[in-house]
């Protein structure tokens, strides 16, 4: 598994990247929340399994979950309501 380094607030963290997906890196819950201009708790709520259509995500542990922006973006588009 290839890894890339993401630097946030001066602290480097290693985020896994899957080869074959055009090196699209994973995002943390905080990064997804920042891109969508919502609270981290909102992303957690949208990710919960009891939700009928949760955001696609990759749980690594009980406290760590990663997202792919392309999948989050597709999920948002699927939520559109016809006018």
Phi and psi restraints in degrees (range 20) as a CNS / XPLOR table:
assign (resid 1 and name C) (resid 2 and name N)
       (resid 2 and name CA) (resid 2 and name C) 1.0 -82.6 20.0 2
assign (resid 2 and name N) (resid 2 and name CA)
       (resid 2 and name C) (resid 3 and name N) 1.0 144.3 20.0 2
assign (resid 2 and name C) (resid 3 and name N)
       (resid 3 and name CA) (resid 3 and name C) 1.0 -123.9 20.0 2
assign (resid 3 and name N) (resid 3 and name CA)
       (resid 3 and name C) (resid 4 and name N) 1.0 150.9 20.0 2
assign (resid 3 and name C) (resid 4 and name N)
       (resid 4 and name CA) (resid 4 and name C) 1.0 -123.0 20.0 2
assign (resid 4 and name N) (resid 4 and name CA)
       (resid 4 and name C) (resid 5 and name N) 1.0 156.5 20.0 2
assign (resid 4 and name C) (resid 5 and name N)
       (resid 5 and name CA) (resid 5 and name C) 1.0 -103.0 20.0 2
assign (resid 5 and name N) (resid 5 and name CA)
       (resid 5 and name C) (resid 6 and name N) 1.0 130.4 20.0 2
assign (resid 5 and name C) (resid 6 and name N)
       (resid 6 and name CA) (resid 6 and name C) 1.0 -113.6 20.0 2
assign (resid 6 and name N) (resid 6 and name CA)
       (resid 6 and name C) (resid 7 and name N) 1.0 129.2 20.0 2
assign (resid 6 and name C) (resid 7 and name N)
       (resid 7 and name CA) (resid 7 and name C) 1.0 -107.5 20.0 2
assign (resid 7 and name N) (resid 7 and name CA)
       (resid 7 and name C) (resid 8 and name N) 1.0 121.4 20.0 2
assign (resid 7 and name C) (resid 8 and name N)
       (resid 8 and name CA) (resid 8 and name C) 1.0 -130.9 20.0 2
assign (resid 8 and name N) (resid 8 and name CA)
       (resid 8 and name C) (resid 9 and name N) 1.0 124.3 20.0 2
assign (resid 8 and name C) (resid 9 and name N)
       (resid 9 and name CA) (resid 9 and name C) 1.0 53.6 20.0 2
assign (resid 9 and name N) (resid 9 and name CA)
       (resid 9 and name C) (resid 10 and name N) 1.0 36.5 20.0 2
assign (resid 9 and name C) (resid 10 and name N)
       (resid 10 and name CA) (resid 10 and name C) 1.0 79.3 20.0 2
assign (resid 10 and name N) (resid 10 and name CA)
       (resid 10 and name C) (resid 11 and name N) 1.0 -1.8 20.0 2
assign (resid 10 and name C) (resid 11 and name N)
       (resid 11 and name CA) (resid 11 and name C) 1.0 -107.1 20.0 2
assign (resid 11 and name N) (resid 11 and name CA)
       (resid 11 and name C) (resid 12 and name N) 1.0 113.4 20.0 2
assign (resid 11 and name C) (resid 12 and name N)
       (resid 12 and name CA) (resid 12 and name C) 1.0 -74.3 20.0 2
assign (resid 12 and name N) (resid 12 and name CA)
       (resid 12 and name C) (resid 13 and name N) 1.0 137.3 20.0 2
assign (resid 12 and name C) (resid 13 and name N)
       (resid 13 and name CA) (resid 13 and name C) 1.0 -130.2 20.0 2
assign (resid 13 and name N) (resid 13 and name CA)
       (resid 13 and name C) (resid 14 and name N) 1.0 150.1 20.0 2
assign (resid 13 and name C) (resid 14 and name N)
       (resid 14 and name CA) (resid 14 and name C) 1.0 -97.7 20.0 2
assign (resid 14 and name N) (resid 14 and name CA)
       (resid 14 and name C) (resid 15 and name N) 1.0 123.2 20.0 2
assign (resid 14 and name C) (resid 15 and name N)
       (resid 15 and name CA) (resid 15 and name C) 1.0 -116.5 20.0 2
assign (resid 15 and name N) (resid 15 and name CA)
       (resid 15 and name C) (resid 16 and name N) 1.0 126.8 20.0 2
assign (resid 15 and name C) (resid 16 and name N)
       (resid 16 and name CA) (resid 16 and name C) 1.0 -66.1 20.0 2
assign (resid 16 and name N) (resid 16 and name CA)
       (resid 16 and name C) (resid 17 and name N) 1.0 148.5 20.0 2
assign (resid 16 and name C) (resid 17 and name N)
       (resid 17 and name CA) (resid 17 and name C) 1.0 -132.8 20.0 2
assign (resid 17 and name N) (resid 17 and name CA)
       (resid 17 and name C) (resid 18 and name N) 1.0 134.8 20.0 2
assign (resid 17 and name C) (resid 18 and name N)
       (resid 18 and name CA) (resid 18 and name C) 1.0 -94.6 20.0 2
assign (resid 18 and name N) (resid 18 and name CA)
       (resid 18 and name C) (resid 19 and name N) 1.0 128.2 20.0 2
assign (resid 18 and name C) (resid 19 and name N)
       (resid 19 and name CA) (resid 19 and name C) 1.0 -71.1 20.0 2
assign (resid 19 and name N) (resid 19 and name CA)
       (resid 19 and name C) (resid 20 and name N) 1.0 142.1 20.0 2
assign (resid 19 and name C) (resid 20 and name N)
       (resid 20 and name CA) (resid 20 and name C) 1.0 100.4 20.0 2
assign (resid 20 and name N) (resid 20 and name CA)
       (resid 20 and name C) (resid 21 and name N) 1.0 -5.7 20.0 2
assign (resid 20 and name C) (resid 21 and name N)
       (resid 21 and name CA) (resid 21 and name C) 1.0 -109.9 20.0 2
assign (resid 21 and name N) (resid 21 and name CA)
       (resid 21 and name C) (resid 22 and name N) 1.0 31.1 20.0 2
assign (resid 21 and name C) (resid 22 and name N)
       (resid 22 and name CA) (resid 22 and name C) 1.0 58.3 20.0 2
assign (resid 22 and name N) (resid 22 and name CA)
       (resid 22 and name C) (resid 23 and name N) 1.0 32.8 20.0 2
assign (resid 22 and name C) (resid 23 and name N)
       (resid 23 and name CA) (resid 23 and name C) 1.0 54.5 20.0 2
assign (resid 23 and name N) (resid 23 and name CA)
       (resid 23 and name C) (resid 24 and name N) 1.0 31.3 20.0 2
assign (resid 23 and name C) (resid 24 and name N)
       (resid 24 and name CA) (resid 24 and name C) 1.0 -69.8 20.0 2
assign (resid 24 and name N) (resid 24 and name CA)
       (resid 24 and name C) (resid 25 and name N) 1.0 119.6 20.0 2
assign (resid 24 and name C) (resid 25 and name N)
       (resid 25 and name CA) (resid 25 and name C) 1.0 -82.8 20.0 2
assign (resid 25 and name N) (resid 25 and name CA)
       (resid 25 and name C) (resid 26 and name N) 1.0 164.1 20.0 2
assign (resid 25 and name C) (resid 26 and name N)
       (resid 26 and name CA) (resid 26 and name C) 1.0 -81.4 20.0 2
assign (resid 26 and name N) (resid 26 and name CA)
       (resid 26 and name C) (resid 27 and name N) 1.0 153.0 20.0 2
assign (resid 26 and name C) (resid 27 and name N)
       (resid 27 and name CA) (resid 27 and name C) 1.0 -113.7 20.0 2
assign (resid 27 and name N) (resid 27 and name CA)
       (resid 27 and name C) (resid 28 and name N) 1.0 150.3 20.0 2
assign (resid 27 and name C) (resid 28 and name N)
       (resid 28 and name CA) (resid 28 and name C) 1.0 -84.2 20.0 2
assign (resid 28 and name N) (resid 28 and name CA)
       (resid 28 and name C) (resid 29 and name N) 1.0 168.8 20.0 2
assign (resid 28 and name C) (resid 29 and name N)
       (resid 29 and name CA) (resid 29 and name C) 1.0 -61.0 20.0 2
assign (resid 29 and name N) (resid 29 and name CA)
       (resid 29 and name C) (resid 30 and name N) 1.0 -37.2 20.0 2
assign (resid 29 and name C) (resid 30 and name N)
       (resid 30 and name CA) (resid 30 and name C) 1.0 -64.9 20.0 2
assign (resid 30 and name N) (resid 30 and name CA)
       (resid 30 and name C) (resid 31 and name N) 1.0 -41.5 20.0 2
assign (resid 30 and name C) (resid 31 and name N)
       (resid 31 and name CA) (resid 31 and name C) 1.0 -66.0 20.0 2
assign (resid 31 and name N) (resid 31 and name CA)
       (resid 31 and name C) (resid 32 and name N) 1.0 -39.5 20.0 2
assign (resid 31 and name C) (resid 32 and name N)
       (resid 32 and name CA) (resid 32 and name C) 1.0 -64.2 20.0 2
assign (resid 32 and name N) (resid 32 and name CA)
       (resid 32 and name C) (resid 33 and name N) 1.0 -44.5 20.0 2
assign (resid 32 and name C) (resid 33 and name N)
       (resid 33 and name CA) (resid 33 and name C) 1.0 -60.3 20.0 2
assign (resid 33 and name N) (resid 33 and name CA)
       (resid 33 and name C) (resid 34 and name N) 1.0 -41.8 20.0 2
assign (resid 33 and name C) (resid 34 and name N)
       (resid 34 and name CA) (resid 34 and name C) 1.0 -63.6 20.0 2
assign (resid 34 and name N) (resid 34 and name CA)
       (resid 34 and name C) (resid 35 and name N) 1.0 -42.9 20.0 2
assign (resid 34 and name C) (resid 35 and name N)
       (resid 35 and name CA) (resid 35 and name C) 1.0 -65.6 20.0 2
assign (resid 35 and name N) (resid 35 and name CA)
       (resid 35 and name C) (resid 36 and name N) 1.0 -33.4 20.0 2
assign (resid 35 and name C) (resid 36 and name N)
       (resid 36 and name CA) (resid 36 and name C) 1.0 -93.3 20.0 2
assign (resid 36 and name N) (resid 36 and name CA)
       (resid 36 and name C) (resid 37 and name N) 1.0 -4.2 20.0 2
assign (resid 36 and name C) (resid 37 and name N)
       (resid 37 and name CA) (resid 37 and name C) 1.0 58.2 20.0 2
assign (resid 37 and name N) (resid 37 and name CA)
       (resid 37 and name C) (resid 38 and name N) 1.0 46.0 20.0 2
assign (resid 37 and name C) (resid 38 and name N)
       (resid 38 and name CA) (resid 38 and name C) 1.0 -131.3 20.0 2
assign (resid 38 and name N) (resid 38 and name CA)
       (resid 38 and name C) (resid 39 and name N) 1.0 170.0 20.0 2
assign (resid 38 and name C) (resid 39 and name N)
       (resid 39 and name CA) (resid 39 and name C) 1.0 -75.2 20.0 2
assign (resid 39 and name N) (resid 39 and name CA)
       (resid 39 and name C) (resid 40 and name N) 1.0 154.6 20.0 2
assign (resid 39 and name C) (resid 40 and name N)
       (resid 40 and name CA) (resid 40 and name C) 1.0 -58.6 20.0 2
assign (resid 40 and name N) (resid 40 and name CA)
       (resid 40 and name C) (resid 41 and name N) 1.0 -37.8 20.0 2
assign (resid 40 and name C) (resid 41 and name N)
       (resid 41 and name CA) (resid 41 and name C) 1.0 -62.8 20.0 2
assign (resid 41 and name N) (resid 41 and name CA)
       (resid 41 and name C) (resid 42 and name N) 1.0 -31.2 20.0 2
assign (resid 41 and name C) (resid 42 and name N)
       (resid 42 and name CA) (resid 42 and name C) 1.0 -66.2 20.0 2
assign (resid 42 and name N) (resid 42 and name CA)
       (resid 42 and name C) (resid 43 and name N) 1.0 -42.5 20.0 2
assign (resid 42 and name C) (resid 43 and name N)
       (resid 43 and name CA) (resid 43 and name C) 1.0 -63.3 20.0 2
assign (resid 43 and name N) (resid 43 and name CA)
       (resid 43 and name C) (resid 44 and name N) 1.0 -41.7 20.0 2
assign (resid 43 and name C) (resid 44 and name N)
       (resid 44 and name CA) (resid 44 and name C) 1.0 -59.7 20.0 2
assign (resid 44 and name N) (resid 44 and name CA)
       (resid 44 and name C) (resid 45 and name N) 1.0 -43.0 20.0 2
assign (resid 44 and name C) (resid 45 and name N)
       (resid 45 and name CA) (resid 45 and name C) 1.0 -64.8 20.0 2
assign (resid 45 and name N) (resid 45 and name CA)
       (resid 45 and name C) (resid 46 and name N) 1.0 -42.6 20.0 2
assign (resid 45 and name C) (resid 46 and name N)
       (resid 46 and name CA) (resid 46 and name C) 1.0 -68.7 20.0 2
assign (resid 46 and name N) (resid 46 and name CA)
       (resid 46 and name C) (resid 47 and name N) 1.0 -19.8 20.0 2
assign (resid 46 and name C) (resid 47 and name N)
       (resid 47 and name CA) (resid 47 and name C) 1.0 -90.8 20.0 2
assign (resid 47 and name N) (resid 47 and name CA)
       (resid 47 and name C) (resid 48 and name N) 1.0 -18.9 20.0 2
assign (resid 47 and name C) (resid 48 and name N)
       (resid 48 and name CA) (resid 48 and name C) 1.0 -55.4 20.0 2
assign (resid 48 and name N) (resid 48 and name CA)
       (resid 48 and name C) (resid 49 and name N) 1.0 143.5 20.0 2
assign (resid 48 and name C) (resid 49 and name N)
       (resid 49 and name CA) (resid 49 and name C) 1.0 -66.0 20.0 2
assign (resid 49 and name N) (resid 49 and name CA)
       (resid 49 and name C) (resid 50 and name N) 1.0 -28.6 20.0 2
assign (resid 49 and name C) (resid 50 and name N)
       (resid 50 and name CA) (resid 50 and name C) 1.0 -72.4 20.0 2
assign (resid 50 and name N) (resid 50 and name CA)
       (resid 50 and name C) (resid 51 and name N) 1.0 -14.2 20.0 2
assign (resid 50 and name C) (resid 51 and name N)
       (resid 51 and name CA) (resid 51 and name C) 1.0 -66.4 20.0 2
assign (resid 51 and name N) (resid 51 and name CA)
       (resid 51 and name C) (resid 52 and name N) 1.0 138.6 20.0 2
assign (resid 51 and name C) (resid 52 and name N)
       (resid 52 and name CA) (resid 52 and name C) 1.0 -67.7 20.0 2
assign (resid 52 and name N) (resid 52 and name CA)
       (resid 52 and name C) (resid 53 and name N) 1.0 -26.4 20.0 2
assign (resid 52 and name C) (resid 53 and name N)
       (resid 53 and name CA) (resid 53 and name C) 1.0 -142.6 20.0 2
assign (resid 53 and name N) (resid 53 and name CA)
       (resid 53 and name C) (resid 54 and name N) 1.0 76.9 20.0 2
assign (resid 53 and name C) (resid 54 and name N)
       (resid 54 and name CA) (resid 54 and name C) 1.0 -71.1 20.0 2
assign (resid 54 and name N) (resid 54 and name CA)
       (resid 54 and name C) (resid 55 and name N) 1.0 158.6 20.0 2
assign (resid 54 and name C) (resid 55 and name N)
       (resid 55 and name CA) (resid 55 and name C) 1.0 -62.6 20.0 2
assign (resid 55 and name N) (resid 55 and name CA)
       (resid 55 and name C) (resid 56 and name N) 1.0 135.3 20.0 2
assign (resid 55 and name C) (resid 56 and name N)
       (resid 56 and name CA) (resid 56 and name C) 1.0 -59.3 20.0 2
assign (resid 56 and name N) (resid 56 and name CA)
       (resid 56 and name C) (resid 57 and name N) 1.0 131.8 20.0 2
assign (resid 56 and name C) (resid 57 and name N)
       (resid 57 and name CA) (resid 57 and name C) 1.0 -150.5 20.0 2
assign (resid 57 and name N) (resid 57 and name CA)
       (resid 57 and name C) (resid 58 and name N) 1.0 166.4 20.0 2
assign (resid 57 and name C) (resid 58 and name N)
       (resid 58 and name CA) (resid 58 and name C) 1.0 -125.7 20.0 2
assign (resid 58 and name N) (resid 58 and name CA)
       (resid 58 and name C) (resid 59 and name N) 1.0 91.9 20.0 2
assign (resid 58 and name C) (resid 59 and name N)
       (resid 59 and name CA) (resid 59 and name C) 1.0 -71.5 20.0 2
assign (resid 59 and name N) (resid 59 and name CA)
       (resid 59 and name C) (resid 60 and name N) 1.0 126.4 20.0 2
assign (resid 59 and name C) (resid 60 and name N)
       (resid 60 and name CA) (resid 60 and name C) 1.0 -97.8 20.0 2
assign (resid 60 and name N) (resid 60 and name CA)
       (resid 60 and name C) (resid 61 and name N) 1.0 -38.3 20.0 2
assign (resid 60 and name C) (resid 61 and name N)
       (resid 61 and name CA) (resid 61 and name C) 1.0 -151.6 20.0 2
assign (resid 61 and name N) (resid 61 and name CA)
       (resid 61 and name C) (resid 62 and name N) 1.0 -175.2 20.0 2
assign (resid 61 and name C) (resid 62 and name N)
       (resid 62 and name CA) (resid 62 and name C) 1.0 -60.9 20.0 2
assign (resid 62 and name N) (resid 62 and name CA)
       (resid 62 and name C) (resid 63 and name N) 1.0 -31.5 20.0 2
assign (resid 62 and name C) (resid 63 and name N)
       (resid 63 and name CA) (resid 63 and name C) 1.0 -109.6 20.0 2
assign (resid 63 and name N) (resid 63 and name CA)
       (resid 63 and name C) (resid 64 and name N) 1.0 -4.5 20.0 2
assign (resid 63 and name C) (resid 64 and name N)
       (resid 64 and name CA) (resid 64 and name C) 1.0 -122.2 20.0 2
assign (resid 64 and name N) (resid 64 and name CA)
       (resid 64 and name C) (resid 65 and name N) 1.0 124.5 20.0 2
assign (resid 64 and name C) (resid 65 and name N)
       (resid 65 and name CA) (resid 65 and name C) 1.0 -135.8 20.0 2
assign (resid 65 and name N) (resid 65 and name CA)
       (resid 65 and name C) (resid 66 and name N) 1.0 137.9 20.0 2
assign (resid 65 and name C) (resid 66 and name N)
       (resid 66 and name CA) (resid 66 and name C) 1.0 -115.2 20.0 2
assign (resid 66 and name N) (resid 66 and name CA)
       (resid 66 and name C) (resid 67 and name N) 1.0 157.0 20.0 2
assign (resid 66 and name C) (resid 67 and name N)
       (resid 67 and name CA) (resid 67 and name C) 1.0 -134.3 20.0 2
assign (resid 67 and name N) (resid 67 and name CA)
       (resid 67 and name C) (resid 68 and name N) 1.0 154.8 20.0 2
assign (resid 67 and name C) (resid 68 and name N)
       (resid 68 and name CA) (resid 68 and name C) 1.0 -108.1 20.0 2
assign (resid 68 and name N) (resid 68 and name CA)
       (resid 68 and name C) (resid 69 and name N) 1.0 130.8 20.0 2
assign (resid 68 and name C) (resid 69 and name N)
       (resid 69 and name CA) (resid 69 and name C) 1.0 -61.0 20.0 2
assign (resid 69 and name N) (resid 69 and name CA)
       (resid 69 and name C) (resid 70 and name N) 1.0 -38.0 20.0 2
assign (resid 69 and name C) (resid 70 and name N)
       (resid 70 and name CA) (resid 70 and name C) 1.0 -61.5 20.0 2
assign (resid 70 and name N) (resid 70 and name CA)
       (resid 70 and name C) (resid 71 and name N) 1.0 -37.7 20.0 2
assign (resid 70 and name C) (resid 71 and name N)
       (resid 71 and name CA) (resid 71 and name C) 1.0 -74.0 20.0 2
assign (resid 71 and name N) (resid 71 and name CA)
       (resid 71 and name C) (resid 72 and name N) 1.0 -37.3 20.0 2
assign (resid 71 and name C) (resid 72 and name N)
       (resid 72 and name CA) (resid 72 and name C) 1.0 -65.4 20.0 2
assign (resid 72 and name N) (resid 72 and name CA)
       (resid 72 and name C) (resid 73 and name N) 1.0 -43.5 20.0 2
assign (resid 72 and name C) (resid 73 and name N)
       (resid 73 and name CA) (resid 73 and name C) 1.0 -62.1 20.0 2
assign (resid 73 and name N) (resid 73 and name CA)
       (resid 73 and name C) (resid 74 and name N) 1.0 -43.1 20.0 2
assign (resid 73 and name C) (resid 74 and name N)
       (resid 74 and name CA) (resid 74 and name C) 1.0 -64.2 20.0 2
assign (resid 74 and name N) (resid 74 and name CA)
       (resid 74 and name C) (resid 75 and name N) 1.0 -38.1 20.0 2
assign (resid 74 and name C) (resid 75 and name N)
       (resid 75 and name CA) (resid 75 and name C) 1.0 -62.2 20.0 2
assign (resid 75 and name N) (resid 75 and name CA)
       (resid 75 and name C) (resid 76 and name N) 1.0 -42.3 20.0 2
assign (resid 75 and name C) (resid 76 and name N)
       (resid 76 and name CA) (resid 76 and name C) 1.0 -62.3 20.0 2
assign (resid 76 and name N) (resid 76 and name CA)
       (resid 76 and name C) (resid 77 and name N) 1.0 -45.3 20.0 2
assign (resid 76 and name C) (resid 77 and name N)
       (resid 77 and name CA) (resid 77 and name C) 1.0 -61.0 20.0 2
assign (resid 77 and name N) (resid 77 and name CA)
       (resid 77 and name C) (resid 78 and name N) 1.0 -35.8 20.0 2
assign (resid 77 and name C) (resid 78 and name N)
       (resid 78 and name CA) (resid 78 and name C) 1.0 -70.0 20.0 2
assign (resid 78 and name N) (resid 78 and name CA)
       (resid 78 and name C) (resid 79 and name N) 1.0 -19.8 20.0 2
assign (resid 78 and name C) (resid 79 and name N)
       (resid 79 and name CA) (resid 79 and name C) 1.0 -82.2 20.0 2
assign (resid 79 and name N) (resid 79 and name CA)
       (resid 79 and name C) (resid 80 and name N) 1.0 -8.4 20.0 2
assign (resid 79 and name C) (resid 80 and name N)
       (resid 80 and name CA) (resid 80 and name C) 1.0 -58.2 20.0 2
assign (resid 80 and name N) (resid 80 and name CA)
       (resid 80 and name C) (resid 81 and name N) 1.0 138.9 20.0 2
assign (resid 80 and name C) (resid 81 and name N)
       (resid 81 and name CA) (resid 81 and name C) 1.0 -106.9 20.0 2
assign (resid 81 and name N) (resid 81 and name CA)
       (resid 81 and name C) (resid 82 and name N) 1.0 129.3 20.0 2
assign (resid 81 and name C) (resid 82 and name N)
       (resid 82 and name CA) (resid 82 and name C) 1.0 -64.6 20.0 2
assign (resid 82 and name N) (resid 82 and name CA)
       (resid 82 and name C) (resid 83 and name N) 1.0 137.4 20.0 2
